[in-house]
Amino acid sequence: MSSEALGGTVIIYDAAGRYERELNRQGDGPGEFRGPPKFALGTGGIVLYERFAPELHLFSGNLDFRQTIRLPGAGGSVRADPATGGWLATYAFGGAGGDAGVLLLDQSGDVVRTMKPSAGSSSLSGPTGDVIRDADGTIWIASVMGMLEALDQDLGLLGSLQLELPGMDTWDPSTGPAAPPAMVTDIHLAPDGSGVWVFALAPVISPNELRTQQSAPPAVEQVFDSFVYSVTLDSEGLSLLGTDRFDTLVRPLRDGDLAFEMVDTPGGDRRVRVGRLRFTGPGR
């Protein structure tokens, strides 16, 4: 696992939750990180990466470092591709209107195909989004700002949907803060095969409230809530099936419905709690 609270560190546990070891080499060199890395488990090993960084780090299944993979631009997302045993990686270069695409990596981390978006696709422009491919070959991409798109294997647009992230209706990127009030963090295939789940986070404590607190700043899990959107694709395009909200910062684990959160114990320790996600909000 990795999280905002850990910085450039990955902690490895066994299946029973027992601590094994850490990856904590911080820096800009091979296999090193500045911030909390995300990871994608494939047949050929594990890719660890930081969003917007121009490189990926390939480790073996035992987390021994193998190689650094350079990207043509700022990296957005890496996900295992079940069809090939490799990975899909998004990148963007030059901001809106610049070069963007999806790389197909084989099990050794070599690029075997570069896919470019067709006209009308916007989720690969600017800040790069999360990407995943389902069993039917449909590629799903969710931008940081909540634009969800479904594309065919040549990145032809099949449907799009702008998710209503909390607070985005009042955010003006030309005059507002450096970061939007909410952002997409992950996209996963729905366990029942109905489409995808899109995860986003939004702060529940205002900046003014944070500044006026006299004690130590609260943990990041107390500042943000998680929002989940269930979306499906049919002949009419993309449809929102339902939404849900968690009053903590929930992060999905791999595919399916497993997720984890960090909690503070009365004794001051931090624990990781793992569970299965179930929709309880409107429509589900």
Solvent accessible surface area in square Angstrom, and as a share of the most:
residue,aa,sasa,rsa
1,M,27,0.12
2,S,14,0.09
3,S,3,0.02
4,E,83,0.37
5,A,48,0.37
6,L,46,0.23
7,G,25,0.24
8,G,1,0.01
9,T,16,0.09
10,V,7,0.04
11,I,22,0.11
12,I,30,0.15
13,Y,83,0.32
14,D,40,0.21
15,A,120,0.93
16,A,71,0.55
17,G,50,0.48
18,R,157,0.57
19,Y,124,0.47
20,E,96,0.43
21,R,95,0.35
22,E,67,0.30
23,L,32,0.16
24,N,85,0.44
25,R,133,0.49
26,Q,108,0.48
27,G,10,0.09
28,D,115,0.60
29,G,23,0.22
30,P,80,0.50
31,G,6,0.06
32,E,38,0.17
33,F,6,0.02
34,R,156,0.57
35,G,17,0.16
36,P,51,0.32
37,P,1,0.00
38,K,52,0.22
39,F,62,0.26
40,A,6,0.05
41,L,58,0.29
42,G,22,0.21
43,T,102,0.59
44,G,14,0.13
45,G,5,0.05
46,I,24,0.12
47,V,0,0.00
48,L,2,0.01
49,Y,7,0.03
50,E,35,0.16
51,R,55,0.20
52,F,101,0.42
53,A,19,0.15
54,P,55,0.35
55,E,34,0.15
56,L,2,0.01
57,H,8,0.03
58,L,2,0.01
59,F,8,0.03
60,S,13,0.09
61,G,58,0.56
62,N,117,0.60
63,L,21,0.11
64,D,85,0.44
65,F,70,0.29
66,R,133,0.48
67,Q,67,0.30
68,T,45,0.26
69,I,13,0.07
70,R,158,0.58
71,L,16,0.08
72,P,73,0.46
73,G,7,0.06
74,A,39,0.30
75,G,3,0.03
76,G,1,0.01
77,S,1,0.01
78,V,2,0.01
79,R,25,0.09
80,A,35,0.27
81,D,1,0.01
82,P,106,0.67
83,A,82,0.64
84,T,60,0.35
85,G,11,0.11
86,G,0,0.00
87,W,0,0.00
88,L,0,0.00
89,A,0,0.00
90,T,1,0.01
91,Y,3,0.01
92,A,6,0.05
93,F,127,0.53
94,G,63,0.61
95,G,38,0.37
96,A,91,0.71
97,G,78,0.75
98,G,32,0.31
99,D,65,0.34
100,A,8,0.07
101,G,0,0.00
102,V,0,0.00
103,L,6,0.03
104,L,20,0.10
105,L,0,0.00
106,D,44,0.23
107,Q,79,0.35
108,S,65,0.42
109,G,3,0.03
110,D,80,0.42
111,V,71,0.41
112,V,88,0.50
113,R,92,0.34
114,T,65,0.38
115,M,6,0.03
116,K,99,0.42
117,P,42,0.26
118,S,46,0.30
119,A,103,0.80
120,G,64,0.61
121,S,18,0.11
122,S,56,0.36
123,S,0,0.00
124,L,2,0.01
125,S,48,0.31
126,G,13,0.13
127,P,70,0.44
128,T,1,0.01
129,G,0,0.00
130,D,1,0.01
131,V,0,0.00
132,I,6,0.03
133,R,27,0.10
134,D,29,0.15
135,A,108,0.84
136,D,134,0.69
137,G,26,0.25
138,T,15,0.09
139,I,0,0.00
140,W,5,0.02
141,I,0,0.00
142,A,1,0.01
143,S,10,0.06
144,V,10,0.06
145,M,59,0.26
146,G,0,0.00
147,M,48,0.22
148,L,0,0.00
149,E,2,0.01
150,A,0,0.00
151,L,0,0.00
152,D,53,0.28
153,Q,109,0.49
154,D,88,0.46
155,L,0,0.00
156,G,18,0.18
157,L,68,0.34
158,L,84,0.42
159,G,12,0.11
160,S,56,0.36
161,L,46,0.23
162,Q,95,0.42
163,L,6,0.03
164,E,156,0.70
165,L,6,0.03
166,P,42,0.26
167,G,34,0.33
168,M,41,0.18
169,D,131,0.68
170,T,117,0.68
171,W,48,0.17
172,D,68,0.35
173,P,94,0.59
174,S,96,0.62
175,T,110,0.64
176,G,33,0.32
177,P,96,0.60
178,A,116,0.90
179,A,52,0.40
180,P,23,0.14
181,P,37,0.24
182,A,1,0.01
183,M,59,0.26
184,V,5,0.03
185,T,35,0.20
186,D,22,0.11
187,I,0,0.00
188,H,6,0.03
189,L,43,0.21
190,A,5,0.04
191,P,70,0.44
192,D,97,0.50
193,G,67,0.65
194,S,36,0.23
195,G,14,0.13
196,V,0,0.00
197,W,13,0.05
198,V,0,0.00
199,F,3,0.01
200,A,2,0.02
201,L,24,0.12
202,A,4,0.03
203,P,59,0.37
204,V,66,0.38
205,I,27,0.14
206,S,55,0.36
207,P,89,0.56
208,N,97,0.50
209,E,85,0.38
210,L,64,0.32
211,R,174,0.64
212,T,93,0.54
213,Q,67,0.30
214,Q,177,0.79
215,S,90,0.58
216,A,82,0.63
217,P,116,0.73
218,P,33,0.21
219,A,27,0.21
220,V,35,0.20
221,E,13,0.06
222,Q,103,0.46
223,V,16,0.09
224,F,49,0.20
225,D,10,0.05
226,S,2,0.01
227,F,26,0.11
228,V,2,0.01
229,Y,12,0.05
230,S,1,0.00
231,V,1,0.00
232,T,25,0.14
233,L,52,0.26
234,D,74,0.38
235,S,114,0.74
236,E,159,0.71
237,G,12,0.11
238,L,21,0.10
239,S,44,0.29
240,L,85,0.42
241,L,66,0.33
242,G,6,0.06
243,T,43,0.25
244,D,19,0.10
245,R,136,0.50
246,F,49,0.20
247,D,126,0.66
248,T,25,0.15
249,L,6,0.03
250,V,17,0.10
251,R,28,0.10
252,P,18,0.12
253,L,39,0.19
254,R,158,0.58
255,D,82,0.43
256,G,27,0.26
257,D,14,0.07
258,L,66,0.33
259,A,4,0.03
260,F,11,0.05
261,E,17,0.08
262,M,13,0.06
263,V,43,0.25
264,D,75,0.39
265,T,35,0.20
266,P,151,0.95
267,G,70,0.68
268,G,62,0.60
269,D,77,0.40
270,R,92,0.33
271,R,140,0.51
272,V,51,0.30
273,R,140,0.51
274,V,84,0.48
275,G,37,0.36
276,R,154,0.56
277,L,14,0.07
278,R,151,0.55
279,F,30,0.12
280,T,112,0.65
281,G,15,0.14
282,P,107,0.67
283,G,68,0.65
284,R,97,0.35
